[in-house]
């Protein structure tokens, strides 16, 4: 008989899920040490018996009732007995890599063209049911590490993952060109679908991440739809930019008009006249320069304009109008003959109309009472 072990404890590493203690001969006073996040299972004659949580145990019949009947009590429970002890590491083991072994075939839900993509990422696992995992996957093996576990799961994992990838893309209408920005939700949906598959083996799938999606870059059909997809966003962005530019231009032009108007108003204030007077001066100047005096027989226009200008400017414009009228009258005389004075106005209707216009101009504040009286007297003198 070999050396009888007196202390049993876990001697594996953090990448190990299940570790079998190499000693198989114990006596009933052997010490069992189980650390936090660990469990220990006793096997005897091929049967999984007691399961121990974290703590320190003395292997006595009251502590291990299921194997008590196997002990030889003839010598006070000190006789060696034979069994196997498996330690289960229940910590969450992260950064376990996965990847599809072939491309996933599916039809893009938005554009409706077939695609082939690959995917890879990482996951973290934790032992949920020690007995179930031990019985289903370990058997008589000495242990179970990350690499061996992923080897066990590779076939079923690849089948499930590829199926779930296609299902999630279709159910959520994920565009292949926008899949990278949806990786978080994409990973969470696949994670939920995979949880029951791992639970059947006593494993808890704590986290599942899709970190990379391999697109069919270079494929002619894929590149065609890729160009169309990004073109639509580029056109929208360009249209918005043009709209913003037009708005800025319009605002600039409007501001220029405001600045110009303020400058003109300042200039008029400095020179002592108003905008209405400036417009009146412009019209009066055009009247004075027009040689077809016959077009302005309605004296209300000329007089009203000159009255609106007022002051020295009004006098100047009035003089220009009179000069133009006299020149026109002289031109109408026969060659070599002195100009005949204008015929008296004997049409009372025209006279009344002109007086009414003068009245309106006075009431509107364009001419004063004195100017009104002078202009009315001028009209009377022309018809007497």
C-alpha positions in Angstrom: 0.0 0.0 0.0 1.3 3.5 -0.9 1.7 6.5 1.3 -1.6 7.5 2.8 -2.5 11.2 2.2 -3.3 13.2 5.2 -4.2 16.6 3.6 -6.3 17.1 0.5 -6.4 20.5 -1.2 -6.7 22.1 -4.7 -3.4 22.3 -6.5 -4.6 23.4 -10.0 -4.4 26.8 -11.7 -7.0 29.4 -12.6 -7.5 28.1 -16.1 -8.7 24.8 -14.8 -12.4 24.0 -14.3 -12.0 20.5 -12.7 -8.9 19.0 -11.1 -8.6 15.5 -9.7 -6.4 15.0 -6.7 -3.7 12.4 -7.6 -4.0 10.6 -4.2 -6.6 7.9 -3.9 -5.8 6.3 -0.5 -7.0 8.2 2.6 -7.7 7.4 6.3 -10.7 8.6 8.2 -8.7 11.5 9.8 -7.5 13.0 6.6 -8.0 16.8 6.3 -9.9 18.2 3.4 -9.4 21.9 2.5 -11.8 23.5 0.1 -11.2 27.2 -0.8 -13.7 29.9 -1.6 -15.3 29.5 -5.1 -14.5 25.8 -5.0 -16.3 22.6 -4.4 -15.1 19.0 -3.9 -16.8 15.8 -4.8 -16.0 12.3 -3.5 -16.2 9.3 -5.8 -16.1 5.7 -4.6 -16.6 2.7 -6.7 -17.5 4.9 -9.6 -20.3 6.7 -7.8 -20.4 10.4 -7.1 -21.1 10.7 -3.4 -20.7 13.7 -1.1 -20.1 17.3 -2.3 -18.3 19.7 0.0 -18.3 23.5 -0.2 -15.7 26.0 1.1 -14.2 25.0 4.4 -11.9 22.6 6.3 -13.2 19.1 6.9 -11.9 16.0 8.8 -12.9 12.9 7.0 -14.9 11.2 9.6 -18.0 9.2 9.1 -20.3 12.0 10.5 -18.9 14.4 7.9 -19.1 12.0 4.9 -22.2 9.9 5.7 -22.6 8.6 2.1 -19.2 6.9 2.3 -19.3 5.9 5.9 -20.7 2.5 5.1 -17.5 1.8 3.0 -15.1 2.4 5.9 -13.6 -0.4 7.8 -14.5 0.5 11.4 -12.8 -2.5 12.9 -9.8 -0.4 13.9 -11.5 2.8 15.0 -12.0 4.4 11.6 -8.3 4.7 11.0 -8.0 2.0 8.4 -7.2 3.4 5.0 -9.9 3.5 2.3 -9.8 4.1 -1.4 -11.7 6.9 -3.2 -11.3 9.8 -5.7 -11.6 13.5 -4.9 -12.4 16.1 -7.7 -12.0 19.8 -7.0 -14.2 22.1 -9.1 -13.1 25.6 -9.7 -16.2 27.8 -9.8 -14.6 31.2 -10.5 -15.6 33.0 -13.7 -13.0 32.3 -16.3 -12.8 35.1 -18.9 -11.2 35.8 -22.3 -12.0 32.4 -23.7 -11.8 32.9 -27.4 -14.3 31.6 -30.0 -14.7 32.0 -33.7 -16.8 30.5 -36.6 -15.0 27.8 -38.5 -16.7 28.8 -41.7 -18.7 31.7 -43.2 -22.3 32.3 -42.1 -24.6 32.4 -45.1 -27.7 34.7 -44.9 -29.7 37.3 -46.8 -29.3 40.9 -45.9 -32.7 42.0 -44.5 -32.5 45.6 -45.9 -31.0 45.1 -49.4 -32.1 41.5 -49.9 -28.8 40.2 -51.4 -27.0 37.1 -50.1 -24.0 37.5 -47.9 -21.2 35.4 -46.3 -19.7 36.7 -43.1 -17.5 35.3 -40.3 -17.5 36.2 -36.7 -15.2 35.9 -33.6 -15.0 37.1 -30.1 -14.6 36.1 -26.4 -16.7 34.6 -23.7 -16.5 33.9 -20.0 -17.7 30.7 -18.4 -18.4 29.5 -14.8 -19.3 26.1 -13.4 -22.9 26.2 -12.3 -23.6 22.6 -11.5 -20.5 20.7 -10.4 -22.0 17.2 -10.4 -23.6 17.7 -13.9 -20.4 18.9 -15.5 -18.3 16.2 -13.8 -20.6 13.4 -14.9 -21.2 14.6 -18.5 -17.8 15.8 -19.6 -15.1 14.6 -17.3 -15.9 11.0 -16.5 -12.6 9.2 -15.6 -10.4 12.0 -16.9 -7.9 13.6 -14.6 -9.3 17.1 -15.1 -10.9 19.7 -17.4 -9.2 22.9 -18.5 -10.2 25.8 -20.8 -8.7 24.3 -23.9 -10.3 20.9 -23.4 -13.6 22.4 -22.5 -13.7 24.6 -25.7 -12.8 21.5 -27.7 -15.8 19.7 -26.3 -18.0 22.6 -27.0 -16.6 23.5 -30.5 -18.9 21.5 -32.6 -22.2 22.4 -30.9 -21.0 26.0 -30.3 -20.2 26.5 -34.0 -23.6 25.1 -35.0 -25.5 27.2 -32.5 -23.6 30.4 -33.1 -23.9 30.4 -36.8 -27.6 29.7 -36.6 -28.1 32.4 -34.0 -26.1 35.0 -35.9 -28.4 34.6 -39.0 -31.5 34.6 -36.8 -30.5 37.8 -34.8 -29.6 39.7 -38.0 -32.9 38.9 -39.6 -35.1 39.4 -36.4 -33.5 42.8 -35.7 -33.1 43.9 -39.4 -29.5 44.7 -38.9 -27.8 46.2 -41.9 -24.5 44.6 -42.8 -23.0 48.1 -43.2 -24.1 49.1 -39.7 -23.5 45.9 -37.9 -20.3 47.2 -36.2 -22.2 50.0 -34.4 -24.7 47.3 -33.2 -22.2 44.8 -31.8 -23.2 45.3 -28.2 -26.9 44.5 -28.8 -25.9 41.9 -31.3 -23.7 40.1 -28.7 -26.4 40.4 -26.0 -29.0 38.7 -28.2 -26.8 35.8 -29.1 -25.7 35.5 -25.5 -29.4 35.0 -24.4 -29.9 32.3 -27.0 -26.7 30.4 -26.0 -27.4 30.3 -22.2 -29.7 27.2 -22.3 -27.2 25.3 -24.5 -24.4 25.7 -21.9 -26.7 25.2 -18.9 -27.4 21.6 -20.1 -23.8 20.8 -19.3 -23.7 22.5 -15.9 -21.9 25.6 -17.3 -23.0 29.2 -16.9 -22.3 31.4 -19.9 -21.6 34.6 -18.0 -20.6 36.8 -20.9 -20.5 36.5 -24.7 -19.0 39.1 -27.0 -18.8 39.4 -30.7 -15.7 41.5 -31.3 -15.2 41.1 -35.0 -17.4 40.5 -38.0 -15.5 39.5 -41.2 -17.3 41.1 -44.2 -16.9 40.0 -47.8 -14.7 42.9 -48.8 -13.7 42.7 -52.4 -16.9 40.8 -53.5 -18.3 42.7 -56.5 -21.9 42.6 -55.4 -21.1 43.5 -51.9 -19.0 46.5 -53.0 -21.8 47.7 -55.3 -24.3 47.8 -52.5 -21.7 49.3 -50.2 -21.3 52.2 -52.6 -25.0 52.7 -52.9 -25.5 52.7 -49.1 -22.8 55.3 -48.4 -23.8 57.4 -51.4 -27.3 58.0 -49.9 -25.8 59.3 -46.7 -23.3 61.4 -48.6 -26.1 63.0 -50.7 -28.1 63.9 -47.6 -25.1 65.4 -45.9 -24.3 67.4 -49.1 -27.8 68.7 -49.3 -27.8 69.8 -45.7 -24.5 71.5 -46.2 -25.8 73.5 -49.2 -28.9 74.5 -47.2 -26.8 75.7 -44.4 -24.5 77.6 -46.8 -27.5 79.3 -48.5 -28.9 80.3 -45.1 -25.6 81.8 -44.1 -25.4 83.7 -47.4 -28.9 85.1 -47.0 -28.2 86.2 -43.5 -25.0 87.9 -44.7 -26.8 89.8 -47.5 -29.5 90.8 -45.1 -26.9 92.1 -42.6 -25.2 94.1 -45.4 -28.5 95.7 -46.3 -29.1 96.7 -42.6 -25.6 98.1 -42.4 -26.0 100.1 -45.6 -29.3 101.4 -44.4 -27.8 102.6 -41.1 -25.0 104.3 -43.0 -27.5 106.1 -45.3 -29.6 107.2 -42.4 -26.5 108.6 -40.6 -25.5 110.5 -43.7 -28.9 112.1 -44.1 -29.0 113.1 -40.4 -25.6 114.7 -40.8 -26.6 116.6 -44.0 -30.0 117.7 -42.5 -32.7 116.0 -44.7 -34.9 113.0 -44.5 -35.5 110.0 -46.7 -38.8 111.4 -48.0 -37.0 114.6 -49.0 -34.3 112.7 -50.7 -36.8 110.8 -52.8 -38.6 114.0 -53.6 -35.4 115.5 -54.8 -34.7 112.6 -57.1 -38.2 112.8 -58.7 -38.0 116.6 -59.1 -34.6 116.3 -60.7 -36.0 113.8 -63.3 -38.9 116.2 -64.0 -36.5 119.1 -64.5 -34.3 117.1 -66.9 -37.2 115.9 -69.0 -37.5 118.1 -72.1 -41.0 116.9 -72.9 -42.6 119.5 -70.7 -46.0 118.6 -72.2 -46.0 115.4 -70.3 -46.1 117.4 -67.0 -49.0 119.8 -67.6 -50.4 118.4 -64.4 -48.7 121.0 -62.2 -49.8 119.1 -59.1 -46.9 116.6 -59.6 -44.2 119.2 -60.0 -45.4 121.5 -57.4 -45.9 118.8 -54.9 -42.5 117.4 -55.5 -40.8 120.8 -55.0 -42.8 121.4 -51.9 -41.7 118.1 -50.5 -38.1 119.0 -51.0 -38.4 122.4 -49.4 -35.8 125.0 -48.6 -32.9 125.9 -50.9 -33.1 122.5 -52.6 -36.7 123.0 -53.4 -35.9 126.4 -54.9 -33.1 125.0 -57.0 -35.3 122.2 -58.3 -38.2 124.7 -58.9 -35.9 126.9 -60.9 -34.7 123.9 -62.9 -38.3 123.0 -63.7 -39.1 126.6 -64.8 -36.1 126.8 -67.0 -37.0 123.5 -68.7 -40.6 124.8 -69.2 -39.4 128.1 -70.7 -37.0 126.3 -73.0 -39.7 124.0 -74.2 -42.0 127.0 -74.8 -39.2 128.8 -76.8 -38.6 125.8 -78.9 -42.3 125.6 -79.9 -42.3 129.2 -81.4 -41.8 129.6 -85.1 -38.2 130.1 -86.3 -37.2 133.7 -86.1 -40.2 134.7 -84.1 -40.1 135.6 -80.4 -41.6 133.0 -78.1 -45.3 133.7 -77.4 -46.4 133.5 -73.8 -48.3 130.4 -72.8 -52.0 130.6 -73.3 -54.1 131.4 -70.2 -55.6 128.3 -68.6 -59.4 128.8 -68.8 -60.3 125.3 -67.9 -61.9 125.6 -64.5 -62.1 121.8 -64.1 -58.3 121.5 -64.4 -57.9 124.4 -62.0 -60.1 122.7 -59.4 -58.3 119.4 -59.7 -55.0 121.1 -59.1 -56.3 123.0 -56.1 -57.6 119.7 -54.7 -54.2 118.1 -55.1 -52.6 121.1 -53.3 -55.1 120.7 -50.5 -54.2 117.0 -50.1 -50.5 117.8 -50.0 -51.1 120.5 -47.3 -53.2 118.1 -45.2 -50.5 115.4 -45.6 -47.9 117.8 -44.3 -46.0 118.0 -47.5 -46.5 121.8 -47.8 -47.2 124.5 -45.4 -50.2 126.8 -45.4 -48.0 129.6 -46.7 -46.7 127.5 -49.6 -50.3 126.3 -50.3 -51.4 130.0 -50.6 -48.5 130.9 -52.9 -49.1 127.9 -55.2 -52.8 128.6 -55.4 -52.2 132.2 -56.2 -49.8 131.2 -58.9 -52.6 129.0 -60.5 -55.0 131.8 -60.3 -52.6 134.2 -62.0 -52.2 131.8 -64.9 -55.9 131.7 -65.7 -56.7 135.4 -65.3 
